[in-house]
Amino acid sequence: MLINSIFFINQSGDIFLEKHWRTIVSRSVCDHFFDAQTKAATPEDVPPIIPANKNYLINIYREKIYLVAVIQMEVQPLFVIEFMHRVMDTFNEYFDDCSETAIKDNIIVVYQLLEEMLDNGFPLATELNILTELIKPPTILNKAVSMVTGKEGVSSVLPGSQLSNVPWRRQGVKYANNEAYFDCVEDVDVIIDANGNVVSAEIHGNINCNVHLSGMPDLSMSFINPRILDDVSFHPCVRLKRWESEKVLSFIPPDGNFVLMSYHISSQNQVAIPVYVRAMINFNEGQIGKVDITVGPKQTLGKTVDNVVISVPMPKEVTGCSMTASVGTYTFDPTSKQLRWDIGKIQPLKVPTMRGTCTIIAGAQSRAAHPTIHVDFKISQLAVSGLKVNRLDMFNESYKPFKGVKYITKAGNFQVRT
């Protein structure tokens, strides 16, 4: 993989940071990206790969920022995309935020990280444990020491893990309290038609880890039903051969936070729908529209559905909404025409309903509008796919750590058509 330059562009189209490795590339190369951005309906619709004369522009969009990499020779695009996501993840770990403001406030550290992560256009040090040993995070103490001594926060000694066959874990790790937490987080993407039939349903899951263990522990995680995981990707620490033969995750974990595994389950595996939405929205009665929405739990195995929010984009002819909600509160933004119903927690014996009318601009032609309802929710202690950890064992160390596994199901792109 060979990257010549990376440009950081905000939503206004301003290039607020650029980094070049081999040769300086003119900013004018981004004109091709701006043309594609103008044609896109939303920021996410910008094509990830854009031809630009003798170059190719590969971009991602995160935290209201575009990262645009300039490529001048044949490369695997997914490698470039993954690297740019790794850059943003690193900024997020260093600055607790990867927004434009955070990047500008820590511009020196940003350039130092980019210099270490990419060497002459090729990826070098991308593991967080190596980077934190090379470049100290910008704490108040580190900033004060740098101002007093005039020294940069870059270590002059190569980290020991850089030359190790376990580069993702730093050496000599010691903790008074040894603990390992694993969060199985699943996002449910669903499209339901007006008749209540499921058009598509998918689950995108991650196993997020927060590991603080002394020494060099070797962990083994097994599942009760691993056969549902047929489309997976792993952190480099996972031993792939053992997974393929035994469906067991065997790994020496990095120190701190990391994503152990990502997986995708399609509708062919009969994805369970955790909530139902019944909606009737009618704009065909003169200057008044009627709204009737009911929400309830469906397949939650008795778990509580929390943080429920219903969003309805109304037609531009709607000037106001008068609703009565049995649970929660509603708001209507006359500028964005967005009707938002904040339900919160769904009580098992009280199904939330919202009924009311919408006022339409006088003289506007009555038309049949069918807005798509967007649903947001969170269910704790439930993995809707049915995935469940069977056991977690540790080898190579004598102490007994504290271990915990948590399951969370969230709404991803959950849509209900009316």
Phi and psi in degrees as a GROMACS rama.xvg file:
@    title "Ramachandran Plot"
@    xaxis  label "Phi"
@    yaxis  label "Psi"
@TYPE xy
-131.237  114.429  LEU-2
-111.706  124.981  ILE-3
-83.9107  -43.4244  ASN-4
-151.95  156.857  SER-5
-131.84  130.256  ILE-6
-111.891  136.345  PHE-7
-104.013  121.106  PHE-8
-126.597  131.537  ILE-9
-86.7582  -179.318  ASN-10
-67.135  -23.1587  GLN-11
-79.3348  -5.97864  SER-12
88.7823  14.8105  GLY-13
-92.4039  131.588  ASP-14
-85.0013  104.525  ILE-15
-98.0943  -6.15106  PHE-16
-160.511  141.973  LEU-17
-145.388  148.044  GLU-18
-137.764  129.931  LYS-19
-118.494  144.673  HIS-20
-114.262  -53.688  TRP-21
-93.4565  -58.8137  ARG-22
-134.53  155.442  THR-23
-77.635  122.362  ILE-24
-99.656  131.838  VAL-25
-64.0288  145.927  SER-26
-63.4172  -20.0451  ARG-27
-62.1005  -18.7202  SER-28
-64.1913  -23.0738  VAL-29
-76.3721  -6.94618  CYS-30
-60.1266  -34.8213  ASP-31
-65.5242  -36.3028  HIS-32
-68.3212  -41.9676  PHE-33
-63.0385  -35.9443  PHE-34
-63.2083  -43.4028  ASP-35
-68.2364  -35.411  ALA-36
-64.6818  -39.3907  GLN-37
-64.0765  -36.7353  THR-38
-77.7437  -19.5232  LYS-39
-77.7206  140.074  ALA-40
-71.2954  -39.0861  ALA-41
-131.624  162.344  THR-42
-57.8297  -31.7932  PRO-43
-74.1959  -13.8003  GLU-44
-87.7528  -1.98662  ASP-45
-65.4951  129.092  VAL-46
-56.6883  133.76  PRO-47
-67.7832  -23.7726  PRO-48
-125.205  123.316  ILE-49
-127.19  119.942  ILE-50
-68.1904  139.243  PRO-51
-141.953  82.3927  ALA-52
55.9497  -112.661  ASN-53
-87.372  -2.14302  LYS-54
-115.005  168.364  ASN-55
-125.662  137.55  TYR-56
-107.335  119.133  LEU-57
-111.729  125.719  ILE-58
-132.526  156.33  ASN-59
-131.775  162.787  ILE-60
-128.424  117.069  TYR-61
-146.599  141.005  ARG-62
52.1272  41.2053  GLU-63
62.0496  26.5613  LYS-64
-130.532  136.987  ILE-65
-96.9432  131.23  TYR-66
-105.251  119.984  LEU-67
-116.798  114.388  VAL-68
-97.7667  136.25  ALA-69
-99.8164  121.87  VAL-70
-117.528  133.91  ILE-71
-115.697  6.53472  GLN-72
-150.541  171.511  MET-73
-66.8474  123.472  GLU-74
-141.294  167.262  VAL-75
-80.1653  115.463  GLN-76
-58.5664  -35.6267  PRO-77
-65.9033  -29.6032  LEU-78
-63.9049  -42.4543  PHE-79
-66.8071  -43.7508  VAL-80
-62.641  -44.0902  ILE-81
-62.968  -39.5517  GLU-82
-63.5748  -42.4686  PHE-83
-67.1054  -36.0984  MET-84
-64.2707  -37.4676  HIS-85
-64.689  -36.434  ARG-86
-61.8423  -46.6123  VAL-87
-67.5502  -36.9735  MET-88
-62.7478  -39.3419  ASP-89
-65.2063  -43.9765  THR-90
-59.1555  -39.9068  PHE-91
-64.6865  -38.0472  ASN-92
-71.4898  -37.3587  GLU-93
-74.5233  -43.245  TYR-94
-110.332  2.9383  PHE-95
58.9017  15.3845  ASP-96
-172.817  145.627  ASP-97
-125.339  37.469  CYS-98
-80.169  172.33  SER-99
-61.2088  -40.6428  GLU-100
-63.2009  -45.302  THR-101
-63.7629  -38.2297  ALA-102
-67.0933  -42.0898  ILE-103
-67.5866  -36.499  LYS-104
-69.8899  -21.771  ASP-105
-123.235  42.7541  ASN-106
-61.5085  -35.8351  ILE-107
-65.808  -46.3681  ILE-108
-64.7727  -35.4386  VAL-109
-60.7355  -47.4533  VAL-110
-65.6673  -36.6632  TYR-111
-63.7054  -42.2445  GLN-112
-64.6674  -43.7565  LEU-113
-64.0365  -34.582  LEU-114
-67.8618  -35.3628  GLU-115
-81.7709  -33.6319  GLU-116
-74.6265  -27.5888  MET-117
-130.888  123.865  LEU-118
-114.175  110.274  ASP-119
56.1527  32.5276  ASN-120
94.4364  -6.16893  GLY-121
-110.938  138.906  PHE-122
-59.727  136.196  PRO-123
-121.047  -77.8977  LEU-124
-112.468  105.579  ALA-125
-116.085  -6.14331  THR-126
-80.6754  134.887  GLU-127
-62.2429  -37.572  LEU-128
-63.6884  -37.4085  ASN-129
-69.9284  -43.1125  ILE-130
-64.3994  -39.9806  LEU-131
-67.8842  -26.1863  THR-132
-77.1211  -33.0931  GLU-133
-77.3068  -45.2182  LEU-134
-125.814  117.093  ILE-135
-69.8516  135.583  LYS-136
-59.0733  148.432  PRO-137
-78.7354  70.1989  PRO-138
-79.1369  168.094  THR-139
-62.2037  -39.077  ILE-140
-65.1955  -45.1303  LEU-141
-63.7476  -38.3925  ASN-142
-65.014  -40.4352  LYS-143
-65.4643  -43.2383  ALA-144
-63.485  -40.2177  VAL-145
-64.3552  -38.5327  SER-146
-68.8795  -37.1059  MET-147
-75.7983  -45.5236  VAL-148
-88.3637  -22.6016  THR-149
77.8024  8.43817  GLY-150
-92.6153  144.417  LYS-151
-77.1087  156.973  GLU-152
-83.7586  33.6256  GLY-153
-105.692  127.337  VAL-154
-70.4286  142.055  SER-155
-89.5388  -4.49944  SER-156
-109.033  132.619  VAL-157
-69.1153  128.662  LEU-158
-58.2354  141.735  PRO-159
-61.3647  -33.8138  GLY-160
-70.9898  -14.6894  SER-161
-62.3689  -35.0493  GLN-162
-101.482  6.22143  LEU-163
-85.8627  159.833  SER-164
-82.2796  1.86125  ASN-165
-123.912  68.6068  VAL-166
-69.117  -16.2258  PRO-167
-81.6104  -5.81935  TRP-168
-124.671  127.828  ARG-169
-76.1576  156.09  ARG-170
-89.1793  157.688  GLN-171
69.7566  32.0037  GLY-172
-76.7697  130.365  VAL-173
-138.696  134.754  LYS-174
-134.265  143.689  TYR-175
-72.2796  -38.589  ALA-176
-114.763  116.157  ASN-177
-95.409  122.59  ASN-178
-149.439  152.538  GLU-179
-142.387  121.284  ALA-180
-117.667  138.189  TYR-181
-128.244  124.943  PHE-182
-111.961  119.142  ASP-183
-94.6938  103.698  CYS-184
-109.878  124.459  VAL-185
-121.215  129.583  GLU-186
-103.18  128.29  ASP-187
-101.807  118.022  VAL-188
-103.568  117.645  ASP-189
-137.43  141.766  VAL-190
-124.478  121.006  ILE-191
-116.678  131.746  ILE-192
-81.1925  -178.793  ASP-193
-66.8668  -21.0708  ALA-194
-90.9183  2.50307  ASN-195
86.8101  6.85519  GLY-196
-86.3406  143.577  ASN-197
-80.6777  116.497  VAL-198
-80.2288  -46.0512  VAL-199
-152.121  150.316  SER-200
-151.483  127.976  ALA-201
-140.57  155.942  GLU-202
-125.333  127.863  ILE-203
-113.249  115.92  HIS-204
-120.104  152.667  GLY-205
-134.184  145.691  ASN-206
-106.734  102.328  ILE-207
-91.1333  134.277  ASN-208
-120.391  145.586  CYS-209
-132.215  97.8813  ASN-210
-114.297  125.966  VAL-211
-131.511  86.241  HIS-212
-125.141  140.144  LEU-213
-77.7795  154.386  SER-214
74.6326  -142.271  GLY-215
-127.514  71.7742  MET-216
-72.1751  150.62  PRO-217
-118.408  113.571  ASP-218
-103.237  152.938  LEU-219
-137.756  123.752  SER-220
-121.826  127.507  MET-221
-119.503  156.074  SER-222
-118.031  155.037  PHE-223
-71.7161  -38.4177  ILE-224
-133.175  67.9633  ASN-225
-71.4775  -12.2732  PRO-226
-68.3036  -18.1014  ARG-227
-74.0658  -12.6523  ILE-228
-93.9509  92.3843  LEU-229
-112.246  -10.3492  ASP-230
-129.058  91.8493  ASP-231
-130.73  156.916  VAL-232
-137.481  147.837  SER-233
-124.276  157.737  PHE-234
-67.4883  149.143  HIS-235
-57.0864  -17.1552  PRO-236
-73.8678  -17.177  CYS-237
-76.7934  135.374  VAL-238
-82.4464  107.371  ARG-239
-66.6985  -38.0477  LEU-240
-62.7759  -38.855  LYS-241
-69.9444  -35.1506  ARG-242
-63.9501  -42.8452  TRP-243
-66.6357  -31.386  GLU-244
-91.6002  -37.7473  SER-245
-119.363  -7.5127  GLU-246
57.1136  41.2796  LYS-247
-122.395  134.255  VAL-248
-86.204  112.948  LEU-249
-117.374  125.673  SER-250
-162.674  153.332  PHE-251
-98.3782  111.723  ILE-252
-76.0308  148.668  PRO-253
-63.8327  165.253  PRO-254
-91.9489  122.078  ASP-255
105.306  -146.416  GLY-256
-90.638  138.017  ASN-257
-164.542  162.907  PHE-258
-98.962  113.387  VAL-259
-73.8227  -42.9159  LEU-260
-153.257  143.046  MET-261
-120.771  144.579  SER-262
-145.812  160.221  TYR-263
-134.706  129.036  HIS-264
-121.93  122.299  ILE-265
-90.6256  176.746  SER-266
-66.8123  -17.9499  SER-267
-65.2943  -19.0853  GLN-268
-93.3084  14.283  ASN-269
56.633  71.0591  GLN-270
-69.466  129.799  VAL-271
-76.4684  135.54  ALA-272
-94.9535  115.085  ILE-273
-77.3973  -21.0236  PRO-274
-134.701  158.355  VAL-275
-121.394  150.54  TYR-276
-133.123  121.954  VAL-277
-109.911  123.281  ARG-278
-135.186  140.766  ALA-279
-132.721  112.636  MET-280
-124.728  119.537  ILE-281
-129.901  125.609  ASN-282
-117.631  23.3305  PHE-283
-101.347  17.1589  ASN-284
-117.961  72.0836  GLU-285
64.744  -127.413  GLY-286
-94.8398  8.92414  GLN-287
-125.017  133.721  ILE-288
-111.653  149.398  GLY-289
-113.371  140.319  LYS-290
-129.946  132.442  VAL-291
-144.526  111.3  ASP-292
-127.647  133.587  ILE-293
-127.214  136.091  THR-294
-127.969  142.832  VAL-295
-161.753  163.22  GLY-296
-74.0386  149.675  PRO-297
-124.423  -65.7851  LYS-298
-127.745  77.2952  GLN-299
-116.426  1.51214  THR-300
54.4262  36.583  LEU-301
81.7802  1.10874  GLY-302
-80.7417  152.007  LYS-303
-81.9596  133.888  THR-304
-90.8701  121.707  VAL-305
-123.463  167.736  ASP-306
53.3974  42.3595  ASN-307
-81.2839  127.613  VAL-308
-135.307  130.372  VAL-309
-109.925  126.543  ILE-310
-120.397  129.731  SER-311
-126.068  112.085  VAL-312
-76.859  112.898  PRO-313
-83.9701  156.923  MET-314
-62.1664  157.6  PRO-315
-66.7945  -17.6686  LYS-316
-76.2022  -13.2679  GLU-317
-77.676  129.28  VAL-318
-105.805  -20.917  THR-319
-167.092  161.343  GLY-320
-134.133  137.291  CYS-321
-123.267  107.132  SER-322
-120.798  158.842  MET-323
-126.911  115.216  THR-324
-107.302  128.458  ALA-325
-71.0916  -26.7904  SER-326
-137.72  137.381  VAL-327
80.4822  -166.776  GLY-328
-131.374  158.575  THR-329
-126.292  155.901  TYR-330
-140.493  151.798  THR-331
-131.166  124.964  PHE-332
-95.8478  109.979  ASP-333
-67.3741  -18.0072  PRO-334
-80.2943  -52.8137  THR-335
-86.8209  -7.90353  SER-336
60.1459  36.5365  LYS-337
-105.419  121.597  GLN-338
-96.1792  121.176  LEU-339
-122.2  128.296  ARG-340
-117.87  108.943  TRP-341
-90.6435  106.106  ASP-342
-91.1332  -40.8842  ILE-343
83.4874  -124.29  GLY-344
-93.7451  135.856  LYS-345
-90.4905  117.462  ILE-346
-79.7905  139.126  GLN-347
-59.0235  -33.9919  PRO-348
-98.5176  5.32108  LEU-349
-136.304  97.0031  LYS-350
-78.6082  124.496  VAL-351
-69.5662  135.434  PRO-352
-134.795  150.384  THR-353
-137.776  123.664  MET-354
-130.009  151.359  ARG-355
169.579  -167.971  GLY-356
-127.609  158.24  THR-357
-120.409  139.257  CYS-358
-93.79  132.932  THR-359
-110.042  147.465  ILE-360
-54.5533  133.331  ILE-361
-62.5973  131.176  ALA-362
89.776  -9.2605  GLY-363
-72.0844  142.531  ALA-364
-69.6318  130.088  GLN-365
-69.4932  130.452  SER-366
-141.633  156.545  ARG-367
-82.6443  106.858  ALA-368
-106.3  139.38  ALA-369
-128.983  79.1361  HIS-370
-68.1  150.272  PRO-371
-93.5101  124.529  THR-372
-84.3071  132.846  ILE-373
-106.526  131.241  HIS-374
-116.182  135.896  VAL-375
-127.119  138.211  ASP-376
-161.479  171.672  PHE-377
-147.184  133.973  LYS-378
-125.556  117.931  ILE-379
-85.9344  151.034  SER-380
59.1108  36.0642  GLN-381
-147.151  127.436  LEU-382
-106.774  108.727  ALA-383
-65.4063  -19.4095  VAL-384
-73.14  -18.8703  SER-385
93.1292  1.38212  GLY-386
-66.2792  135.947  LEU-387
-148.371  133.849  LYS-388
-74.6753  130.186  VAL-389
-84.0194  -51.6277  ASN-390
-159.997  157.237  ARG-391
-130.943  117.731  LEU-392
-116.237  151.206  ASP-393
-123.721  136.779  MET-394
-125.893  168.341  PHE-395
78.3628  -2.31794  ASN-396
-138.416  151.053  GLU-397
-93.3501  -21.76  SER-398
-74.7507  163.223  TYR-399
-107.927  110.818  LYS-400
-82.6853  163.693  PRO-401
-88.1764  128.405  PHE-402
-123.384  142.64  LYS-403
-147.402  141.591  GLY-404
-125.307  132.858  VAL-405
-128.709  143.801  LYS-406
-117.225  137.101  TYR-407
-139.971  131.921  ILE-408
-115.156  130.154  THR-409
-128.821  158.923  LYS-410
-79.9422  129.401  ALA-411
-92.9614  -108.875  GLY-412
-97.2216  83.0427  ASN-413
-101.991  108.875  PHE-414
-122.635  141.459  GLN-415
-126.002  118.043  VAL-416
-84.5786  147.753  ARG-417
